[in-house]
């Protein structure tokens, strides 16, 4: 690995701030902007807001998600709001831009500007690494919000992907009574082999009355008015899915159900581990692009 590769980190939450520190500790030249509320060590250079420190960088790193629905940079640690397109406009053509949960509009702007934009959140290795802090964060939320122990609680995990399968395993280790929903015969066999009961995600109504905890991992509407009305009033509903989410939060509120849309859990419960996962993923991309 080459050392002192110039990198720019622009915006983001504590994950990106820690990422900048990790990159600097590895010997890279790192400039940061839109992160004014975080205190950095002497190895990280603060760039001026006029150029975002991107002119000399070989790669520019944007946050997860890169922007909000109104096109503003996701920058909760900044004192100023910036349009994400303005940041792309400041980057010289031909540069590599790394961002998470990239919108179609951002892809189009990057292409117009001659930039190579890669969505690092789509990388399999990051999805796998993020599953652990996501599951631990979900367990933490459940323990804080439920009036009962997870030991003996009846829990439904919707979805048997990376997060769903790992969460079911961790709930079972805490002696919860676990059911997992999926859509394929192959997943049903895997769920059964892991020692859990299973349901079909497309046929949940009629099977929801006995759960104390429901955790959704599917990024599509699976819990609407009909499903939510069947759940017990004291059931805790956690939605771990990315936008648009899988729970009708308006219907949940109308029914008096306790639903929490728990987005970006890795950054909230384990920002250092989340930053390490992003760093390792970015290094893999940089090596593929022959920059390391």
C-alpha positions in Angstrom: 0.0 0.0 0.0 1.3 3.4 -1.0 1.5 6.0 1.8 0.4 9.6 1.9 -2.3 9.2 -0.7 -4.2 12.6 -0.6 -7.8 12.0 0.5 -10.6 14.4 1.2 -13.5 13.6 3.6 -16.5 15.9 3.2 -19.4 15.9 5.6 -21.0 13.0 7.4 -21.6 12.0 11.0 -19.2 10.6 13.6 -18.4 7.7 11.4 -16.8 9.9 8.8 -15.0 12.0 11.4 -13.4 8.8 12.9 -12.7 7.6 9.4 -10.6 10.7 8.7 -8.6 10.0 11.8 -8.1 6.4 10.9 -6.9 7.3 7.4 -4.5 9.9 8.8 -3.2 7.4 11.3 -2.5 5.0 8.4 -0.2 7.6 6.9 -2.5 9.3 4.3 -2.7 13.0 3.8 -6.3 13.8 4.8 -8.3 17.0 4.5 -11.7 17.4 6.0 -14.6 19.9 5.5 -18.2 20.2 6.7 -17.0 18.6 10.0 -16.5 21.7 12.1 -18.1 20.3 15.2 -15.6 17.5 15.6 -12.1 18.0 17.2 -9.4 16.4 15.1 -5.8 15.7 16.0 -2.9 17.5 14.3 -2.6 14.9 11.5 -5.9 15.9 9.9 -6.0 19.2 7.9 -9.2 21.3 7.9 -9.9 22.6 4.4 -11.6 25.8 3.6 -15.3 25.7 2.7 -14.7 27.4 -0.6 -12.9 24.4 -2.2 -13.7 21.5 0.3 -10.1 20.3 0.0 -10.9 18.3 -3.1 -8.5 19.9 -5.6 -5.4 17.9 -4.5 -7.2 14.8 -3.4 -6.9 11.6 -5.4 -10.3 10.4 -3.9 -13.1 12.3 -2.3 -15.1 10.6 0.4 -18.7 11.6 1.0 -21.0 10.3 3.8 -23.7 7.6 4.2 -26.2 8.7 3.0 -24.5 11.3 0.8 -27.4 13.7 0.8 -30.8 14.4 2.3 -34.0 14.3 0.3 -33.7 18.1 -0.5 -30.2 17.6 -2.1 -28.2 18.9 0.8 -25.0 17.2 2.0 -25.5 15.0 4.9 -23.4 16.9 7.4 -24.7 16.9 11.0 -21.3 17.9 12.3 -21.2 21.0 10.1 -22.2 24.6 11.0 -23.2 25.3 7.4 -25.5 23.6 4.8 -24.1 22.7 1.4 -25.8 21.4 -1.7 -24.2 18.1 -2.7 -24.1 19.1 -6.4 -22.0 22.1 -5.5 -19.4 19.8 -3.9 -19.3 17.6 -7.0 -18.9 20.8 -9.1 -15.8 21.6 -7.1 -14.1 18.3 -7.8 -11.8 18.2 -10.9 -12.9 15.8 -13.7 -11.5 12.3 -13.6 -11.4 12.1 -9.8 -12.8 9.2 -7.8 -15.7 10.0 -5.6 -16.8 7.5 -2.9 -20.3 8.0 -1.3 -23.0 5.9 0.4 -26.7 5.5 -0.6 -26.2 7.5 -3.8 -29.2 8.9 -5.5 -29.8 8.8 -9.3 -29.5 12.5 -9.4 -26.1 12.4 -7.8 -24.9 9.7 -10.3 -26.1 11.9 -13.2 -24.3 15.0 -11.9 -21.1 13.0 -11.4 -21.3 11.7 -14.9 -21.9 15.1 -16.3 -18.8 16.4 -14.5 -16.6 13.5 -15.6 -16.3 12.0 -12.1 -16.1 8.3 -11.3 -18.6 7.8 -8.5 -18.7 4.6 -6.5 -21.4 3.8 -3.9 -19.4 2.1 -1.2 -22.6 1.2 0.7 -23.4 -1.3 -2.1 -20.2 -3.2 -1.5 -20.9 -6.7 -0.1 -18.0 -6.5 2.4 -19.3 -3.4 4.0 -22.9 -4.8 4.2 -21.5 -7.9 6.0 -19.4 -5.8 8.4 -22.3 -3.4 9.1 -24.6 -6.3 10.1 -22.9 -6.7 13.5 -23.3 -3.2 14.8 -26.7 -3.0 13.3 -27.8 -6.1 15.2 -26.2 -5.0 18.4 -27.9 -1.6 18.1 -31.2 -3.3 17.6 -30.7 -5.5 20.7 -29.8 -2.4 22.7 -33.0 -0.6 21.5 -35.1 -3.6 22.3 -33.7 -3.8 25.8 -34.2 -0.1 26.4 -37.8 0.0 25.0 -39.3 -3.3 26.1 -40.9 -3.7 29.5 -39.9 -7.3 29.5 -36.6 -9.2 29.1 -35.6 -10.6 25.8 -35.2 -13.9 27.5 -38.5 -15.6 26.8 -39.8 -12.8 24.6 -41.6 -13.8 21.4 -39.7 -12.1 18.6 -40.4 -11.9 14.8 -37.6 -11.0 12.5 -38.9 -10.0 9.0 -36.3 -10.9 6.4 -33.6 -13.5 6.4 -30.8 -11.6 4.8 -27.4 -10.7 6.3 -29.0 -8.6 9.1 -32.1 -10.7 9.7 -30.3 -14.0 10.0 -27.6 -12.6 12.3 -30.2 -10.9 14.5 -32.2 -14.1 14.8 -29.1 -15.9 15.9 -28.3 -13.2 18.5 -31.9 -13.1 19.8 -31.9 -16.9 20.1 -28.6 -16.7 22.1 -30.5 -14.5 24.6 -33.2 -17.2 24.8 -35.9 -15.3 22.9 -38.4 -17.4 21.1 -37.6 -16.5 17.5 -39.6 -16.6 14.3 -38.1 -15.4 11.0 -40.1 -14.5 7.9 -38.8 -15.0 4.3 -40.2 -15.7 0.9 -38.3 -18.7 -0.5 -38.3 -22.4 0.3 -34.5 -22.2 0.5 -34.7 -19.6 3.2 -37.4 -21.5 5.1 -35.0 -24.5 5.2 -32.2 -22.4 6.5 -34.4 -20.8 9.1 -35.6 -24.2 10.3 -32.0 -25.6 10.3 -31.0 -22.7 12.6 -33.7 -23.8 15.0 -36.2 -21.0 14.4 -39.9 -21.1 13.4 -40.7 -19.4 10.0 -43.4 -17.4 8.3 -44.0 -16.3 4.7 -43.3 -12.5 4.5 -46.1 -12.1 2.0 -48.7 -13.8 4.3 -48.1 -12.3 7.8 -51.7 -11.4 8.6 -53.3 -14.1 10.9 -49.9 -14.9 12.5 -49.0 -11.7 14.3 -51.1 -11.7 17.5 -48.5 -13.2 19.9 -45.3 -11.2 19.4 -43.6 -9.0 21.9 -41.0 -7.7 19.4 -41.1 -7.3 15.7 -37.9 -6.3 13.8 -38.2 -5.5 10.1 -35.1 -5.7 7.8 -36.9 -5.5 4.5 -36.7 -2.1 2.6 -40.3 -2.4 1.3 -43.7 -2.0 2.9 -44.4 -5.2 4.8 -46.2 -3.8 7.9 -49.2 -1.8 6.9 -52.5 -1.0 8.6 -53.8 -4.6 8.5 -50.6 -6.1 9.9 -50.0 -3.5 12.5 -53.6 -3.7 13.8 -53.1 -7.4 14.5 -50.0 -6.8 16.7 -50.5 -6.6 20.5 -50.6 -3.0 21.8 -47.5 -3.5 23.9 -45.5 -5.0 21.0 -42.3 -3.1 20.1 -41.7 -2.6 16.4 -38.2 -1.8 15.1 -37.7 -0.9 11.5 -34.0 -1.4 10.5 -34.7 -1.0 6.8 -33.3 1.8 4.7 -35.6 4.3 3.0 -38.5 4.0 2.2 -38.6 1.6 5.2 -40.9 -1.3 5.8 -43.3 0.0 8.4 -46.3 2.4 7.9 -45.3 4.7 10.7 -48.4 6.8 10.2 -50.7 3.8 10.7 -48.6 2.7 13.7 -49.2 6.1 15.3 -52.9 6.0 14.6 -53.2 2.6 16.1 -51.1 3.5 19.2 -48.3 1.0 18.3 -44.8 1.7 19.4 -42.7 1.8 16.2 -39.2 3.0 15.9 -37.4 3.6 12.6 -33.8 2.9 13.6 -31.7 4.3 10.7 -27.9 4.3 10.6 -27.5 2.3 13.8 -23.8 1.5 13.1 -22.9 5.2 13.3 -25.0 5.7 16.4 -24.0 2.7 18.5 -20.5 1.8 17.3 -19.0 4.7 15.2 -15.5 3.5 15.6 -16.3 0.0 14.4 -18.4 1.4 11.6 -15.6 3.7 10.5 -13.2 0.8 10.5 -15.5 -1.1 8.2 -15.8 1.9 5.9 -12.0 2.3 5.8 -11.4 -1.3 4.9 -14.0 -1.1 2.2 -12.5 2.1 0.8 -9.1 0.6 0.8 -10.4 -2.3 -1.3 -11.9 0.2 -3.8 -8.7 2.3 -3.9 -6.7 -0.9 -4.6 -9.1 -1.8 -7.4 -8.7 1.7 -8.9 -4.9 1.3 -8.7 -4.7 4.3 -6.2 -3.1 2.1 -3.5 
